[in-house]
Amino acid sequence: MVFDDSLAMARQVFADQFEMLGSRLVYRRRGRGPAIPATEAEKDAAIDAYIRAAKWMSWATLAGMIAVLVLSMTVAYLISGRWFYLVSGCGLPVVLAVCFAGLKRAMVSSTSAFNGRTPIARELDRNEARRAMFSRLGWGQLGLGVGVTCLVVGRQALRYDLLHGWSRLWLAGGGTFLVLFALLAQQKWRSES
């Protein structure tokens, strides 16, 4: 299917809200909220409901992007070519914002069965939540991010002179990403030691 990899990642992110606390399965909203008891069947039902909604939002987003591009080309044809960038530049971010809002709503609505239940443990404080987040972030993921950043900037360096003109933005963007990955690696290292 078209969105299999993205849906697998979304499934994992959603499933990470469930964890074992002692011998009980609990749900923590966004991975740090109060521990609400759940069963395996409820976990599976919540994940399935979220994935159904995510599939629907993925197809709706694709249809919205196509509609914006068709509208942009139509306006460009009827009025002026410059209008293509204006219509698509305004329309595509709106479609993506609606998609993210829909996915957030789907995450909340698929766990509505847990509303009103008495938590069995307090929510995680900031340090505990950060430690849990960095435990799920792998060193390989950070290394892959650095490698992809270097590959993209290196490829552009073969095509353009990155020290002159607007091409310097490639160096600035790549440097920003490398600094971000270095900061994440430092925080992960500190959380594990």
NORBEL-V500528 format. One record per residue. N is the residue number from 0. SS is DSSP state (h for helix, s for strand, l for the rest). PHI is phi in radians with two decimals (999 if undefined). PSI is psi in radians with two decimals (* if undefined). Layout:
N/SS/PHI/PSI
N/SS/PHI/PSI
//
This chain:
0/l/999/2.83
1/l/-1.13/-0.75
2/l/-1.84/0.40
3/h/-1.01/-0.82
4/h/-1.13/-0.76
5/h/-1.14/-0.70
6/h/-1.19/-0.61
7/h/-1.13/-0.69
8/h/-1.18/-0.74
9/h/-1.10/-0.69
10/h/-1.07/-0.76
11/h/-1.16/-0.74
12/h/-1.08/-0.74
13/h/-1.19/-0.75
14/h/-1.16/-0.43
15/l/-1.15/-0.22
16/l/-1.32/-0.24
17/s/-1.78/2.40
18/s/-2.63/2.88
19/s/-1.59/2.24
20/s/-2.06/1.76
21/l/1.23/-2.09
22/l/-1.86/0.13
23/s/-1.96/2.50
24/s/-1.45/2.29
25/s/-2.27/2.75
26/s/-1.96/2.24
27/l/-2.10/2.01
28/h/-1.05/2.24
29/h/0.99/0.37
30/h/1.35/0.04
31/l/-2.40/-0.07
32/l/-1.25/-3.12
33/l/-1.04/2.57
34/s/-1.39/1.93
35/s/-1.81/2.22
36/s/-1.12/2.52
37/l/-2.56/2.87
38/l/-1.91/2.90
39/h/-1.08/-0.67
40/h/-1.13/-0.69
41/h/-1.18/-0.66
42/h/-1.07/-0.85
43/h/-1.08/-0.71
44/h/-1.13/-0.71
45/h/-1.15/-0.74
46/h/-1.12/-0.77
47/h/-1.09/-0.71
48/h/-1.12/-0.72
49/h/-1.16/-0.74
50/h/-1.15/-0.67
51/h/-1.04/-0.80
52/h/-1.15/-0.67
53/h/-1.14/-0.67
54/h/-1.09/-0.80
55/h/-1.07/-0.77
56/h/-1.16/-0.60
57/h/-1.12/-0.81
58/h/-1.17/-0.67
59/h/-1.13/-0.67
60/h/-1.16/-0.76
61/h/-1.06/-0.79
62/h/-1.11/-0.70
63/h/-1.11/-0.72
64/h/-1.13/-0.73
65/h/-1.10/-0.75
66/h/-1.09/-0.73
67/h/-1.13/-0.73
68/h/-1.17/-0.69
69/h/-1.13/-0.76
70/h/-1.09/-0.73
71/h/-1.08/-0.77
72/h/-1.17/-0.65
73/h/-1.13/-0.81
74/h/-1.11/-0.72
75/h/-1.10/-0.67
76/h/-1.21/-0.74
77/h/-1.39/-0.57
78/l/-1.93/-1.24
79/l/-2.85/2.63
80/l/-1.09/-0.49
81/h/-1.17/-0.43
82/h/-1.21/-0.38
83/h/-0.99/-0.83
84/h/-1.19/-0.62
85/h/-1.18/-0.85
86/h/-1.17/-0.81
87/h/-1.24/-0.61
88/h/-1.16/-0.49
89/h/-1.60/-0.62
90/h/-1.31/-0.74
91/h/-1.13/-0.75
92/h/-1.09/-0.59
93/h/-1.14/-0.76
94/h/-1.08/-0.76
95/h/-1.16/-0.66
96/h/-1.11/-0.72
97/h/-1.13/-0.67
98/h/-1.08/-0.86
99/h/-1.13/-0.65
100/h/-1.13/-0.70
101/h/-1.13/-0.71
102/h/-1.16/-0.66
103/h/-1.15/-0.73
104/h/-1.12/-0.68
105/h/-1.13/-0.64
106/h/-1.14/-0.71
107/h/-1.26/-0.78
108/h/-1.24/-0.51
109/l/-1.31/-0.25
110/l/-1.93/0.33
111/h/-1.15/-0.34
112/h/-1.13/-0.36
113/h/-1.55/-0.14
114/l/-1.13/2.42
115/l/1.52/-0.12
116/l/-1.40/2.59
117/l/-1.38/2.16
118/s/-1.16/2.60
119/s/-1.78/-0.07
120/s/-2.69/2.69
121/l/-1.21/2.92
122/l/-1.28/2.76
123/l/-1.30/2.47
124/l/-1.35/3.10
125/h/-1.03/-0.77
126/h/-1.18/-0.71
127/h/-1.14/-0.71
128/h/-1.14/-0.70
129/h/-1.14/-0.73
130/h/-1.07/-0.74
131/h/-1.13/-0.70
132/h/-1.13/-0.79
133/h/-1.25/-0.40
134/h/-1.21/-0.48
135/h/-1.47/-0.35
136/l/-1.48/2.09
137/l/-1.56/2.69
138/h/-1.10/-0.59
139/h/-1.10/-0.65
140/h/-1.13/-0.73
141/h/-1.12/-0.76
142/h/-1.09/-0.69
143/h/-1.11/-0.71
144/h/-1.08/-0.74
145/h/-1.13/-0.78
146/h/-1.09/-0.77
147/h/-1.13/-0.72
148/h/-1.06/-0.83
149/h/-1.11/-0.68
150/h/-1.11/-0.79
151/h/-1.15/-0.82
152/h/-1.17/-0.69
153/h/-1.10/-0.68
154/h/-1.11/-0.71
155/h/-1.19/-0.56
156/h/-1.15/-0.51
157/h/-1.27/-0.46
158/h/-1.65/-0.58
159/l/-2.28/2.82
160/l/-1.49/1.84
161/l/-1.35/-0.04
162/l/-1.70/0.01
163/l/-2.36/2.57
164/h/1.15/-2.69
165/h/-1.20/-0.27
166/h/-1.15/-0.31
167/h/-1.09/-0.36
168/h/-1.10/-0.52
169/h/-1.11/-0.73
170/h/-1.15/-0.74
171/h/-1.11/-0.78
172/h/-1.13/-0.78
173/h/-1.10/-0.73
174/h/-1.10/-0.69
175/h/-1.08/-0.80
176/h/-1.11/-0.71
177/h/-1.13/-0.68
178/h/-1.13/-0.72
179/h/-1.06/-0.80
180/h/-1.13/-0.65
181/h/-1.14/-0.74
182/h/-1.11/-0.74
183/h/-1.09/-0.73
184/h/-1.12/-0.72
185/h/-1.11/-0.76
186/h/-1.17/-0.67
187/h/-1.13/-0.77
188/h/-1.06/-0.76
189/h/-1.16/-0.63
190/h/-1.25/-0.44
191/h/-1.56/-0.25
192/l/-1.81/*
//
